[in-house]
Amino acid sequence: MARSPLFVVADGMGGAQAGEVASLTAIQAFQAGLPEGAPEEAIERTIAAANRNIHDQAHADSSLAGMGTTITV
């Protein structure tokens, strides 16, 4: 995702573990922009929310178990 001044790259880990789902979920967390506050803290909160969403999806659907992604903002 690229929306100046914010650029986000997420690279899913391992196709067999649904890395593409994890990376898409991480990117979607940033689509609305950052919440109010210091940019560093807002990025941390957004990544934490993405992590919770990824974890919840993997817990709810066994075919997604073990998925993960890297993220650079």
Predicted model as a PDB file, atoms N, CA, C, CB and O in Angstrom, pLDDT in the B-factor column:
MODEL        1                                                                  
ATOM      1  N   MET A   1       0.854  -1.165   0.000  1.00 63.00           N  
ATOM      2  CA  MET A   1       0.000   0.000   0.000  1.00 63.00           C  
ATOM      3  C   MET A   1       0.898   1.225   0.000  1.00 63.00           C  
ATOM      4  CB  MET A   1      -0.970  -0.001   1.218  1.00 63.00           C  
ATOM      5  O   MET A   1       1.912   1.259   0.696  1.00 63.00           O  
ATOM      6  N   ALA A   2       0.533   2.205  -0.763  1.00 52.00           N  
ATOM      7  CA  ALA A   2       1.295   3.448  -0.775  1.00 52.00           C  
ATOM      8  C   ALA A   2       0.327   4.619  -0.789  1.00 52.00           C  
ATOM      9  CB  ALA A   2       2.253   3.508  -1.995  1.00 52.00           C  
ATOM     10  O   ALA A   2      -0.430   4.809  -1.741  1.00 52.00           O  
ATOM     11  N   ARG A   3       0.365   5.384   0.265  1.00 63.00           N  
ATOM     12  CA  ARG A   3      -0.421   6.609   0.353  1.00 63.00           C  
ATOM     13  C   ARG A   3       0.440   7.586   1.125  1.00 63.00           C  
ATOM     14  CB  ARG A   3      -1.834   6.379   1.047  1.00 63.00           C  
ATOM     15  O   ARG A   3       0.483   7.558   2.355  1.00 63.00           O  
ATOM     16  N   SER A   4       1.117   8.440   0.400  1.00 67.00           N  
ATOM     17  CA  SER A   4       2.070   9.349   1.012  1.00 67.00           C  
ATOM     18  C   SER A   4       1.427  10.084   2.185  1.00 67.00           C  
ATOM     19  CB  SER A   4       2.600  10.349  -0.023  1.00 67.00           C  
ATOM     20  O   SER A   4       0.295  10.551   2.058  1.00 67.00           O  
ATOM     21  N   PRO A   5       2.090  10.196   3.283  1.00 79.00           N  
ATOM     22  CA  PRO A   5       3.476   9.858   3.551  1.00 79.00           C  
ATOM     23  C   PRO A   5       3.652   8.456   4.120  1.00 79.00           C  
ATOM     24  CB  PRO A   5       4.062  10.857   4.493  1.00 79.00           C  
ATOM     25  O   PRO A   5       4.712   8.159   4.671  1.00 79.00           O  
ATOM     26  N   LEU A   6       2.659   7.589   4.009  1.00 84.00           N  
ATOM     27  CA  LEU A   6       2.721   6.258   4.609  1.00 84.00           C  
ATOM     28  C   LEU A   6       2.881   5.204   3.526  1.00 84.00           C  
ATOM     29  CB  LEU A   6       1.462   5.977   5.450  1.00 84.00           C  
ATOM     30  O   LEU A   6       2.090   5.141   2.585  1.00 84.00           O  
ATOM     31  N   PHE A   7       3.910   4.378   3.667  1.00 91.00           N  
ATOM     32  CA  PHE A   7       4.158   3.289   2.735  1.00 91.00           C  
ATOM     33  C   PHE A   7       4.269   2.004   3.550  1.00 91.00           C  
ATOM     34  CB  PHE A   7       5.453   3.543   1.880  1.00 91.00           C  
ATOM     35  O   PHE A   7       5.026   1.941   4.519  1.00 91.00           O  
ATOM     36  N   VAL A   8       3.516   0.984   3.157  1.00 94.00           N  
ATOM     37  CA  VAL A   8       3.475  -0.259   3.909  1.00 94.00           C  
ATOM     38  C   VAL A   8       3.750  -1.426   2.965  1.00 94.00           C  
ATOM     39  CB  VAL A   8       2.107  -0.433   4.620  1.00 94.00           C  
ATOM     40  O   VAL A   8       3.144  -1.541   1.900  1.00 94.00           O  
ATOM     41  N   VAL A   9       4.678  -2.289   3.380  1.00 95.00           N  
ATOM     42  CA  VAL A   9       4.969  -3.508   2.633  1.00 95.00           C  
ATOM     43  C   VAL A   9       4.816  -4.677   3.594  1.00 95.00           C  
ATOM     44  CB  VAL A   9       6.408  -3.472   1.995  1.00 95.00           C  
ATOM     45  O   VAL A   9       5.424  -4.693   4.664  1.00 95.00           O  
ATOM     46  N   ALA A  10       3.999  -5.658   3.209  1.00 95.00           N  
ATOM     47  CA  ALA A  10       3.821  -6.872   4.002  1.00 95.00           C  
ATOM     48  C   ALA A  10       4.105  -8.059   3.094  1.00 95.00           C  
ATOM     49  CB  ALA A  10       2.376  -6.958   4.621  1.00 95.00           C  
ATOM     50  O   ALA A  10       3.562  -8.153   1.993  1.00 95.00           O  
ATOM     51  N   ASP A  11       4.954  -8.958   3.558  1.00 94.00           N  
ATOM     52  CA  ASP A  11       5.340 -10.128   2.783  1.00 94.00           C  
ATOM     53  C   ASP A  11       4.978 -11.372   3.578  1.00 94.00           C  
ATOM     54  CB  ASP A  11       6.858 -10.105   2.440  1.00 94.00           C  
ATOM     55  O   ASP A  11       5.616 -11.699   4.578  1.00 94.00           O  
ATOM     56  N   GLY A  12       3.935 -12.061   3.109  1.00 93.00           N  
ATOM     57  CA  GLY A  12       3.469 -13.259   3.791  1.00 93.00           C  
ATOM     58  C   GLY A  12       4.535 -14.328   3.859  1.00 93.00           C  
ATOM     59  O   GLY A  12       5.354 -14.466   2.951  1.00 93.00           O  
ATOM     60  N   MET A  13       4.519 -15.074   4.928  1.00 89.00           N  
ATOM     61  CA  MET A  13       5.504 -16.130   5.149  1.00 89.00           C  
ATOM     62  C   MET A  13       4.919 -17.471   4.733  1.00 89.00           C  
ATOM     63  CB  MET A  13       5.951 -16.168   6.629  1.00 89.00           C  
ATOM     64  O   MET A  13       3.952 -17.942   5.333  1.00 89.00           O  
ATOM     65  N   GLY A  14       5.486 -18.071   3.736  1.00 72.00           N  
ATOM     66  CA  GLY A  14       5.124 -19.433   3.348  1.00 72.00           C  
ATOM     67  C   GLY A  14       3.744 -19.544   2.750  1.00 72.00           C  
ATOM     68  O   GLY A  14       2.749 -19.384   3.457  1.00 72.00           O  
ATOM     69  N   GLY A  15       3.661 -19.816   1.456  1.00 64.00           N  
ATOM     70  CA  GLY A  15       2.369 -19.951   0.788  1.00 64.00           C  
ATOM     71  C   GLY A  15       1.480 -21.022   1.393  1.00 64.00           C  
ATOM     72  O   GLY A  15       0.259 -20.867   1.430  1.00 64.00           O  
ATOM     73  N   ALA A  16       2.079 -22.110   1.868  1.00 67.00           N  
ATOM     74  CA  ALA A  16       1.284 -23.204   2.431  1.00 67.00           C  
ATOM     75  C   ALA A  16       0.596 -22.797   3.733  1.00 67.00           C  
ATOM     76  CB  ALA A  16       2.168 -24.424   2.672  1.00 67.00           C  
ATOM     77  O   ALA A  16      -0.417 -23.386   4.109  1.00 67.00           O  
ATOM     78  N   GLN A  17       1.140 -21.799   4.420  1.00 82.00           N  
ATOM     79  CA  GLN A  17       0.562 -21.355   5.686  1.00 82.00           C  
ATOM     80  C   GLN A  17      -0.294 -20.108   5.519  1.00 82.00           C  
ATOM     81  CB  GLN A  17       1.661 -21.089   6.693  1.00 82.00           C  
ATOM     82  O   GLN A  17      -0.499 -19.370   6.484  1.00 82.00           O  
ATOM     83  N   ALA A  18      -0.796 -19.859   4.321  1.00 93.00           N  
ATOM     84  CA  ALA A  18      -1.701 -18.734   4.060  1.00 93.00           C  
ATOM     85  C   ALA A  18      -1.035 -17.381   4.314  1.00 93.00           C  
ATOM     86  CB  ALA A  18      -2.947 -18.859   4.926  1.00 93.00           C  
ATOM     87  O   ALA A  18      -1.674 -16.459   4.819  1.00 93.00           O  
ATOM     88  N   GLY A  19       0.222 -17.264   3.970  1.00 93.00           N  
ATOM     89  CA  GLY A  19       0.929 -16.003   4.132  1.00 93.00           C  
ATOM     90  C   GLY A  19       0.276 -14.870   3.372  1.00 93.00           C  
ATOM     91  O   GLY A  19       0.329 -13.716   3.798  1.00 93.00           O  
ATOM     92  N   GLU A  20      -0.349 -15.198   2.232  1.00 94.00           N  
ATOM     93  CA  GLU A  20      -1.023 -14.155   1.451  1.00 94.00           C  
ATOM     94  C   GLU A  20      -2.212 -13.580   2.210  1.00 94.00           C  
ATOM     95  CB  GLU A  20      -1.486 -14.712   0.100  1.00 94.00           C  
ATOM     96  O   GLU A  20      -2.532 -12.400   2.058  1.00 94.00           O  
ATOM     97  N   VAL A  21      -2.865 -14.395   3.018  1.00 95.00           N  
ATOM     98  CA  VAL A  21      -3.983 -13.913   3.840  1.00 95.00           C  
ATOM     99  C   VAL A  21      -3.456 -13.011   4.948  1.00 95.00           C  
ATOM    100  CB  VAL A  21      -4.783 -15.101   4.444  1.00 95.00           C  
ATOM    101  O   VAL A  21      -4.025 -11.953   5.220  1.00 95.00           O  
ATOM    102  N   ALA A  22      -2.379 -13.425   5.579  1.00 96.00           N  
ATOM    103  CA  ALA A  22      -1.788 -12.631   6.662  1.00 96.00           C  
ATOM    104  C   ALA A  22      -1.299 -11.281   6.148  1.00 96.00           C  
ATOM    105  CB  ALA A  22      -0.628 -13.395   7.316  1.00 96.00           C  
ATOM    106  O   ALA A  22      -1.527 -10.254   6.788  1.00 96.00           O  
ATOM    107  N   SER A  23      -0.627 -11.276   4.993  1.00 96.00           N  
ATOM    108  CA  SER A  23      -0.113  -9.999   4.480  1.00 96.00           C  
ATOM    109  C   SER A  23      -1.252  -9.074   4.071  1.00 96.00           C  
ATOM    110  CB  SER A  23       0.821 -10.238   3.285  1.00 96.00           C  
ATOM    111  O   SER A  23      -1.175  -7.867   4.301  1.00 96.00           O  
ATOM    112  N   LEU A  24      -2.297  -9.614   3.474  1.00 96.00           N  
ATOM    113  CA  LEU A  24      -3.452  -8.791   3.112  1.00 96.00           C  
ATOM    114  C   LEU A  24      -4.113  -8.212   4.363  1.00 96.00           C  
ATOM    115  CB  LEU A  24      -4.472  -9.617   2.303  1.00 96.00           C  
ATOM    116  O   LEU A  24      -4.492  -7.040   4.377  1.00 96.00           O  
ATOM    117  N   THR A  25      -4.251  -9.010   5.392  1.00 97.00           N  
ATOM    118  CA  THR A  25      -4.846  -8.545   6.646  1.00 97.00           C  
ATOM    119  C   THR A  25      -4.011  -7.415   7.254  1.00 97.00           C  
ATOM    120  CB  THR A  25      -4.974  -9.712   7.649  1.00 97.00           C  
ATOM    121  O   THR A  25      -4.560  -6.437   7.762  1.00 97.00           O  
ATOM    122  N   ALA A  26      -2.697  -7.551   7.200  1.00 96.00           N  
ATOM    123  CA  ALA A  26      -1.815  -6.514   7.742  1.00 96.00           C  
ATOM    124  C   ALA A  26      -1.970  -5.211   6.965  1.00 96.00           C  
ATOM    125  CB  ALA A  26      -0.349  -6.980   7.707  1.00 96.00           C  
ATOM    126  O   ALA A  26      -2.055  -4.137   7.560  1.00 96.00           O  
ATOM    127  N   ILE A  27      -2.008  -5.302   5.646  1.00 96.00           N  
ATOM    128  CA  ILE A  27      -2.162  -4.105   4.810  1.00 96.00           C  
ATOM    129  C   ILE A  27      -3.514  -3.445   5.069  1.00 96.00           C  
ATOM    130  CB  ILE A  27      -2.021  -4.465   3.311  1.00 96.00           C  
ATOM    131  O   ILE A  27      -3.605  -2.220   5.152  1.00 96.00           O  
ATOM    132  N   GLN A  28      -4.551  -4.248   5.195  1.00 95.00           N  
ATOM    133  CA  GLN A  28      -5.895  -3.697   5.412  1.00 95.00           C  
ATOM    134  C   GLN A  28      -5.975  -2.900   6.708  1.00 95.00           C  
ATOM    135  CB  GLN A  28      -6.931  -4.819   5.432  1.00 95.00           C  
ATOM    136  O   GLN A  28      -6.762  -1.958   6.801  1.00 95.00           O  
ATOM    137  N   ALA A  29      -5.186  -3.255   7.697  1.00 95.00           N  
ATOM    138  CA  ALA A  29      -5.194  -2.520   8.966  1.00 95.00           C  
ATOM    139  C   ALA A  29      -4.767  -1.072   8.780  1.00 95.00           C  
ATOM    140  CB  ALA A  29      -4.280  -3.202   9.978  1.00 95.00           C  
ATOM    141  O   ALA A  29      -5.133  -0.207   9.576  1.00 95.00           O  
ATOM    142  N   PHE A  30      -3.993  -0.805   7.733  1.00 94.00           N  
ATOM    143  CA  PHE A  30      -3.487   0.538   7.489  1.00 94.00           C  
ATOM    144  C   PHE A  30      -4.316   1.326   6.479  1.00 94.00           C  
ATOM    145  CB  PHE A  30      -2.073   0.458   7.015  1.00 94.00           C  
ATOM    146  O   PHE A  30      -4.049   2.510   6.272  1.00 94.00           O  
ATOM    147  N   GLN A  31      -5.296   0.720   5.853  1.00 91.00           N  
ATOM    148  CA  GLN A  31      -6.020   1.378   4.779  1.00 91.00           C  
ATOM    149  C   GLN A  31      -6.764   2.630   5.212  1.00 91.00           C  
ATOM    150  CB  GLN A  31      -6.979   0.427   4.176  1.00 91.00           C  
ATOM    151  O   GLN A  31      -6.944   3.542   4.405  1.00 91.00           O  
ATOM    152  N   ALA A  32      -7.193   2.698   6.440  1.00 86.00           N  
ATOM    153  CA  ALA A  32      -7.915   3.881   6.914  1.00 86.00           C  
ATOM    154  C   ALA A  32      -6.962   4.983   7.370  1.00 86.00           C  
ATOM    155  CB  ALA A  32      -8.850   3.502   8.057  1.00 86.00           C  
ATOM    156  O   ALA A  32      -7.403   6.054   7.784  1.00 86.00           O  
ATOM    157  N   GLY A  33      -5.663   4.724   7.294  1.00 87.00           N  
ATOM    158  CA  GLY A  33      -4.696   5.693   7.786  1.00 87.00           C  
ATOM    159  C   GLY A  33      -4.371   5.413   9.243  1.00 87.00           C  
ATOM    160  O   GLY A  33      -4.861   4.449   9.832  1.00 87.00           O  
ATOM    161  N   LEU A  34      -3.543   6.265   9.808  1.00 89.00           N  
ATOM    162  CA  LEU A  34      -3.128   6.072  11.195  1.00 89.00           C  
ATOM    163  C   LEU A  34      -4.091   6.752  12.159  1.00 89.00           C  
ATOM    164  CB  LEU A  34      -1.714   6.606  11.406  1.00 89.00           C  
ATOM    165  O   LEU A  34      -4.667   7.792  11.836  1.00 89.00           O  
ATOM    166  N   PRO A  35      -4.268   6.168  13.340  1.00 88.00           N  
ATOM    167  CA  PRO A  35      -5.066   6.843  14.367  1.00 88.00           C  
ATOM    168  C   PRO A  35      -4.324   8.071  14.880  1.00 88.00           C  
ATOM    169  CB  PRO A  35      -5.389   5.878  15.535  1.00 88.00           C  
ATOM    170  O   PRO A  35      -3.136   8.245  14.607  1.00 88.00           O  
ATOM    171  N   GLU A  36      -5.013   8.904  15.610  1.00 89.00           N  
ATOM    172  CA  GLU A  36      -4.415  10.121  16.178  1.00 89.00           C  
ATOM    173  C   GLU A  36      -3.293   9.758  17.138  1.00 89.00           C  
ATOM    174  CB  GLU A  36      -5.483  10.970  16.905  1.00 89.00           C  
ATOM    175  O   GLU A  36      -3.285   8.682  17.736  1.00 89.00           O  
ATOM    176  N   GLY A  37      -2.358  10.668  17.269  1.00 89.00           N  
ATOM    177  CA  GLY A  37      -1.266  10.485  18.217  1.00 89.00           C  
ATOM    178  C   GLY A  37       0.075  10.553  17.529  1.00 89.00           C  
ATOM    179  O   GLY A  37       0.166  10.812  16.329  1.00 89.00           O  
ATOM    180  N   ALA A  38       1.109  10.319  18.301  1.00 92.00           N  
ATOM    181  CA  ALA A  38       2.474  10.312  17.768  1.00 92.00           C  
ATOM    182  C   ALA A  38       2.574   9.226  16.698  1.00 92.00           C  
ATOM    183  CB  ALA A  38       3.528  10.075  18.908  1.00 92.00           C  
ATOM    184  O   ALA A  38       2.087   8.114  16.907  1.00 92.00           O  
ATOM    185  N   PRO A  39       3.187   9.523  15.573  1.00 90.00           N  
ATOM    186  CA  PRO A  39       3.240   8.561  14.473  1.00 90.00           C  
ATOM    187  C   PRO A  39       3.810   7.192  14.860  1.00 90.00           C  
ATOM    188  CB  PRO A  39       4.056   9.132  13.361  1.00 90.00           C  
ATOM    189  O   PRO A  39       3.279   6.162  14.446  1.00 90.00           O  
ATOM    190  N   GLU A  40       4.878   7.178  15.646  1.00 93.00           N  
ATOM    191  CA  GLU A  40       5.488   5.905  16.030  1.00 93.00           C  
ATOM    192  C   GLU A  40       4.516   5.062  16.850  1.00 93.00           C  
ATOM    193  CB  GLU A  40       6.779   6.147  16.824  1.00 93.00           C  
ATOM    194  O   GLU A  40       4.407   3.854  16.637  1.00 93.00           O  
ATOM    195  N   GLU A  41       3.817   5.686  17.778  1.00 95.00           N  
ATOM    196  CA  GLU A  41       2.851   4.971  18.612  1.00 95.00           C  
ATOM    197  C   GLU A  41       1.646   4.521  17.788  1.00 95.00           C  
ATOM    198  CB  GLU A  41       2.391   5.857  19.780  1.00 95.00           C  
ATOM    199  O   GLU A  41       1.127   3.425  17.998  1.00 95.00           O  
ATOM    200  N   ALA A  42       1.206   5.352  16.863  1.00 94.00           N  
ATOM    201  CA  ALA A  42       0.076   5.004  16.006  1.00 94.00           C  
ATOM    202  C   ALA A  42       0.414   3.799  15.124  1.00 94.00           C  
ATOM    203  CB  ALA A  42      -0.326   6.206  15.135  1.00 94.00           C  
ATOM    204  O   ALA A  42      -0.423   2.921  14.917  1.00 94.00           O  
ATOM    205  N   ILE A  43       1.643   3.764  14.609  1.00 95.00           N  
ATOM    206  CA  ILE A  43       2.079   2.621  13.813  1.00 95.00           C  
ATOM    207  C   ILE A  43       2.107   1.363  14.672  1.00 95.00           C  
ATOM    208  CB  ILE A  43       3.468   2.882  13.197  1.00 95.00           C  
ATOM    209  O   ILE A  43       1.642   0.307  14.244  1.00 95.00           O  
ATOM    210  N   GLU A  44       2.646   1.473  15.872  1.00 96.00           N  
ATOM    211  CA  GLU A  44       2.688   0.320  16.780  1.00 96.00           C  
ATOM    212  C   GLU A  44       1.287  -0.193  17.087  1.00 96.00           C  
ATOM    213  CB  GLU A  44       3.406   0.693  18.084  1.00 96.00           C  
ATOM    214  O   GLU A  44       1.060  -1.403  17.082  1.00 96.00           O  
ATOM    215  N   ARG A  45       0.341   0.709  17.354  1.00 96.00           N  
ATOM    216  CA  ARG A  45      -1.039   0.294  17.653  1.00 96.00           C  
ATOM    217  C   ARG A  45      -1.689  -0.372  16.446  1.00 96.00           C  
ATOM    218  CB  ARG A  45      -1.880   1.504  18.096  1.00 96.00           C  
ATOM    219  O   ARG A  45      -2.428  -1.345  16.595  1.00 96.00           O  
ATOM    220  N   THR A  46      -1.417   0.144  15.260  1.00 96.00           N  
ATOM    221  CA  THR A  46      -2.005  -0.425  14.052  1.00 96.00           C  
ATOM    222  C   THR A  46      -1.425  -1.805  13.771  1.00 96.00           C  
ATOM    223  CB  THR A  46      -1.775   0.502  12.851  1.00 96.00           C  
ATOM    224  O   THR A  46      -2.161  -2.714  13.387  1.00 96.00           O  
ATOM    225  N   ILE A  47      -0.128  -1.977  13.955  1.00 97.00           N  
ATOM    226  CA  ILE A  47       0.482  -3.297  13.776  1.00 97.00           C  
ATOM    227  C   ILE A  47      -0.066  -4.277  14.817  1.00 97.00           C  
ATOM    228  CB  ILE A  47       2.027  -3.204  13.882  1.00 97.00           C  
ATOM    229  O   ILE A  47      -0.324  -5.438  14.496  1.00 97.00           O  
ATOM    230  N   ALA A  48      -0.243  -3.827  16.041  1.00 97.00           N  
ATOM    231  CA  ALA A  48      -0.807  -4.691  17.086  1.00 97.00           C  
ATOM    232  C   ALA A  48      -2.224  -5.120  16.719  1.00 97.00           C  
ATOM    233  CB  ALA A  48      -0.808  -3.966  18.451  1.00 97.00           C  
ATOM    234  O   ALA A  48      -2.595  -6.274  16.932  1.00 97.00           O  
ATOM    235  N   ALA A  49      -3.016  -4.203  16.171  1.00 97.00           N  
ATOM    236  CA  ALA A  49      -4.379  -4.553  15.748  1.00 97.00           C  
ATOM    237  C   ALA A  49      -4.343  -5.561  14.601  1.00 97.00           C  
ATOM    238  CB  ALA A  49      -5.158  -3.287  15.319  1.00 97.00           C  
ATOM    239  O   ALA A  49      -5.138  -6.501  14.572  1.00 97.00           O  
ATOM    240  N   ALA A  50      -3.427  -5.367  13.663  1.00 97.00           N  
ATOM    241  CA  ALA A  50      -3.281  -6.317  12.550  1.00 97.00           C  
ATOM    242  C   ALA A  50      -2.886  -7.688  13.084  1.00 97.00           C  
ATOM    243  CB  ALA A  50      -2.228  -5.814  11.527  1.00 97.00           C  
ATOM    244  O   ALA A  50      -3.402  -8.710  12.631  1.00 97.00           O  
ATOM    245  N   ASN A  51      -1.979  -7.705  14.036  1.00 97.00           N  
ATOM    246  CA  ASN A  51      -1.538  -8.970  14.626  1.00 97.00           C  
ATOM    247  C   ASN A  51      -2.703  -9.700  15.300  1.00 97.00           C  
ATOM    248  CB  ASN A  51      -0.411  -8.720  15.642  1.00 97.00           C  
ATOM    249  O   ASN A  51      -2.842 -10.915  15.159  1.00 97.00           O  
ATOM    250  N   ARG A  52      -3.530  -8.965  16.024  1.00 98.00           N  
ATOM    251  CA  ARG A  52      -4.703  -9.577  16.658  1.00 98.00           C  
ATOM    252  C   ARG A  52      -5.639 -10.155  15.609  1.00 98.00           C  
ATOM    253  CB  ARG A  52      -5.452  -8.548  17.524  1.00 98.00           C  
ATOM    254  O   ARG A  52      -6.153 -11.261  15.773  1.00 98.00           O  
ATOM    255  N   ASN A  53      -5.864  -9.405  14.523  1.00 97.00           N  
ATOM    256  CA  ASN A  53      -6.747  -9.885  13.459  1.00 97.00           C  
ATOM    257  C   ASN A  53      -6.198 -11.154  12.818  1.00 97.00           C  
ATOM    258  CB  ASN A  53      -6.938  -8.801  12.394  1.00 97.00           C  
ATOM    259  O   ASN A  53      -6.947 -12.098  12.567  1.00 97.00           O  
ATOM    260  N   ILE A  54      -4.899 -11.180  12.556  1.00 96.00           N  
ATOM    261  CA  ILE A  54      -4.271 -12.367  11.966  1.00 96.00           C  
ATOM    262  C   ILE A  54      -4.397 -13.552  12.913  1.00 96.00           C  
ATOM    263  CB  ILE A  54      -2.785 -12.098  11.639  1.00 96.00           C  
ATOM    264  O   ILE A  54      -4.753 -14.653  12.494  1.00 96.00           O  
ATOM    265  N   HIS A  55      -4.106 -13.328  14.179  1.00 96.00           N  
ATOM    266  CA  HIS A  55      -4.220 -14.396  15.179  1.00 96.00           C  
ATOM    267  C   HIS A  55      -5.652 -14.917  15.265  1.00 96.00           C  
ATOM    268  CB  HIS A  55      -3.761 -13.892  16.558  1.00 96.00           C  
ATOM    269  O   HIS A  55      -5.880 -16.127  15.283  1.00 96.00           O  
ATOM    270  N   ASP A  56      -6.608 -14.004  15.318  1.00 97.00           N  
ATOM    271  CA  ASP A  56      -8.012 -14.415  15.417  1.00 97.00           C  
ATOM    272  C   ASP A  56      -8.451 -15.219  14.200  1.00 97.00           C  
ATOM    273  CB  ASP A  56      -8.910 -13.192  15.578  1.00 97.00           C  
ATOM    274  O   ASP A  56      -9.172 -16.207  14.342  1.00 97.00           O  
ATOM    275  N   GLN A  57      -8.027 -14.809  13.006  1.00 96.00           N  
ATOM    276  CA  GLN A  57      -8.379 -15.551  11.795  1.00 96.00           C  
ATOM    277  C   GLN A  57      -7.782 -16.951  11.834  1.00 96.00           C  
ATOM    278  CB  GLN A  57      -7.897 -14.802  10.541  1.00 96.00           C  
ATOM    279  O   GLN A  57      -8.457 -17.928  11.509  1.00 96.00           O  
ATOM    280  N   ALA A  58      -6.515 -17.049  12.232  1.00 94.00           N  
ATOM    281  CA  ALA A  58      -5.848 -18.348  12.285  1.00 94.00           C  
ATOM    282  C   ALA A  58      -6.493 -19.259  13.329  1.00 94.00           C  
ATOM    283  CB  ALA A  58      -4.358 -18.168  12.594  1.00 94.00           C  
ATOM    284  O   ALA A  58      -6.568 -20.474  13.142  1.00 94.00           O  
ATOM    285  N   HIS A  59      -6.953 -18.670  14.417  1.00 95.00           N  
ATOM    286  CA  HIS A  59      -7.595 -19.454  15.473  1.00 95.00           C  
ATOM    287  C   HIS A  59      -8.972 -19.943  15.026  1.00 95.00           C  
ATOM    288  CB  HIS A  59      -7.721 -18.619  16.760  1.00 95.00           C  
ATOM    289  O   HIS A  59      -9.384 -21.048  15.382  1.00 95.00           O  
ATOM    290  N   ALA A  60      -9.679 -19.132  14.254  1.00 97.00           N  
ATOM    291  CA  ALA A  60     -11.038 -19.468  13.821  1.00 97.00           C  
ATOM    292  C   ALA A  60     -11.063 -20.456  12.659  1.00 97.00           C  
ATOM    293  CB  ALA A  60     -11.774 -18.210  13.427  1.00 97.00           C  
ATOM    294  O   ALA A  60     -12.058 -21.156  12.472  1.00 97.00           O  
ATOM    295  N   ASP A  61      -9.989 -20.525  11.877  1.00 95.00           N  
ATOM    296  CA  ASP A  61      -9.964 -21.368  10.681  1.00 95.00           C  
ATOM    297  C   ASP A  61      -8.667 -22.165  10.677  1.00 95.00           C  
ATOM    298  CB  ASP A  61     -10.098 -20.512   9.378  1.00 95.00           C  
ATOM    299  O   ASP A  61      -7.595 -21.601  10.455  1.00 95.00           O  
ATOM    300  N   SER A  62      -8.750 -23.462  10.919  1.00 93.00           N  
ATOM    301  CA  SER A  62      -7.552 -24.296  11.035  1.00 93.00           C  
ATOM    302  C   SER A  62      -6.724 -24.319   9.751  1.00 93.00           C  
ATOM    303  CB  SER A  62      -7.945 -25.709  11.409  1.00 93.00           C  
ATOM    304  O   SER A  62      -5.527 -24.604   9.801  1.00 93.00           O  
ATOM    305  N   SER A  63      -7.332 -24.029   8.612  1.00 92.00           N  
ATOM    306  CA  SER A  63      -6.554 -24.003   7.366  1.00 92.00           C  
ATOM    307  C   SER A  63      -5.616 -22.795   7.317  1.00 92.00           C  
ATOM    308  CB  SER A  63      -7.496 -23.982   6.151  1.00 92.00           C  
ATOM    309  O   SER A  63      -4.723 -22.744   6.471  1.00 92.00           O  
ATOM    310  N   LEU A  64      -5.806 -21.829   8.209  1.00 93.00           N  
ATOM    311  CA  LEU A  64      -4.959 -20.644   8.271  1.00 93.00           C  
ATOM    312  C   LEU A  64      -3.940 -20.724   9.403  1.00 93.00           C  
ATOM    313  CB  LEU A  64      -5.813 -19.405   8.436  1.00 93.00           C  
ATOM    314  O   LEU A  64      -3.142 -19.805   9.587  1.00 93.00           O  
ATOM    315  N   ALA A  65      -3.965 -21.827  10.169  1.00 91.00           N  
ATOM    316  CA  ALA A  65      -3.055 -21.971  11.305  1.00 91.00           C  
ATOM    317  C   ALA A  65      -1.613 -21.844  10.845  1.00 91.00           C  
ATOM    318  CB  ALA A  65      -3.272 -23.320  12.012  1.00 91.00           C  
ATOM    319  O   ALA A  65      -1.222 -22.427   9.834  1.00 91.00           O  
ATOM    320  N   GLY A  66      -0.833 -21.089  11.581  1.00 91.00           N  
ATOM    321  CA  GLY A  66       0.582 -20.908  11.289  1.00 91.00           C  
ATOM    322  C   GLY A  66       0.899 -19.800  10.317  1.00 91.00           C  
ATOM    323  O   GLY A  66       2.064 -19.577   9.986  1.00 91.00           O  
ATOM    324  N   MET A  67      -0.136 -19.087   9.844  1.00 94.00           N  
ATOM    325  CA  MET A  67       0.149 -18.018   8.896  1.00 94.00           C  
ATOM    326  C   MET A  67       0.841 -16.859   9.593  1.00 94.00           C  
ATOM    327  CB  MET A  67      -1.137 -17.540   8.219  1.00 94.00           C  
ATOM    328  O   MET A  67       0.694 -16.667  10.800  1.00 94.00           O  
ATOM    329  N   GLY A  68       1.589 -16.096   8.826  1.00 95.00           N  
ATOM    330  CA  GLY A  68       2.276 -14.943   9.362  1.00 95.00           C  
ATOM    331  C   GLY A  68       2.774 -14.065   8.247  1.00 95.00           C  
ATOM    332  O   GLY A  68       2.730 -14.444   7.077  1.00 95.00           O  
ATOM    333  N   THR A  69       3.245 -12.898   8.605  1.00 96.00           N  
ATOM    334  CA  THR A  69       3.760 -11.945   7.624  1.00 96.00           C  
ATOM    335  C   THR A  69       4.807 -11.064   8.268  1.00 96.00           C  
ATOM    336  CB  THR A  69       2.624 -11.089   7.036  1.00 96.00           C  
ATOM    337  O   THR A  69       4.803 -10.848   9.480  1.00 96.00           O  
ATOM    338  N   THR A  70       5.696 -10.565   7.447  1.00 95.00           N  
ATOM    339  CA  THR A  70       6.563  -9.484   7.874  1.00 95.00           C  
ATOM    340  C   THR A  70       5.866  -8.197   7.483  1.00 95.00           C  
ATOM    341  CB  THR A  70       8.000  -9.591   7.238  1.00 95.00           C  
ATOM    342  O   THR A  70       4.992  -8.200   6.615  1.00 95.00           O  
ATOM    343  N   ILE A  71       6.242  -7.099   8.113  1.00 96.00           N  
ATOM    344  CA  ILE A  71       5.654  -5.808   7.742  1.00 96.00           C  
ATOM    345  C   ILE A  71       6.703  -4.720   7.947  1.00 96.00           C  
ATOM    346  CB  ILE A  71       4.363  -5.507   8.581  1.00 96.00           C  
ATOM    347  O   ILE A  71       7.428  -4.703   8.942  1.00 96.00           O  
ATOM    348  N   THR A  72       6.756  -3.830   6.991  1.00 95.00           N  
ATOM    349  CA  THR A  72       7.624  -2.660   7.068  1.00 95.00           C  
ATOM    350  C   THR A  72       6.783  -1.443   6.771  1.00 95.00           C  
ATOM    351  CB  THR A  72       8.828  -2.767   6.084  1.00 95.00           C  
ATOM    352  O   THR A  72       6.069  -1.399   5.769  1.00 95.00           O  
ATOM    353  N   VAL A  73       6.868  -0.446   7.648  1.00 93.00           N  
ATOM    354  CA  VAL A  73       6.080   0.777   7.501  1.00 93.00           C  
ATOM    355  C   VAL A  73       7.027   1.957   7.475  1.00 93.00           C  
ATOM    356  CB  VAL A  73       5.037   0.927   8.649  1.00 93.00           C  
ATOM    357  O   VAL A  73       6.586   3.101   7.358  1.00 93.00           O  
TER     358      VAL A  73                                                      
ENDMDL                                                                          
END                                                                             
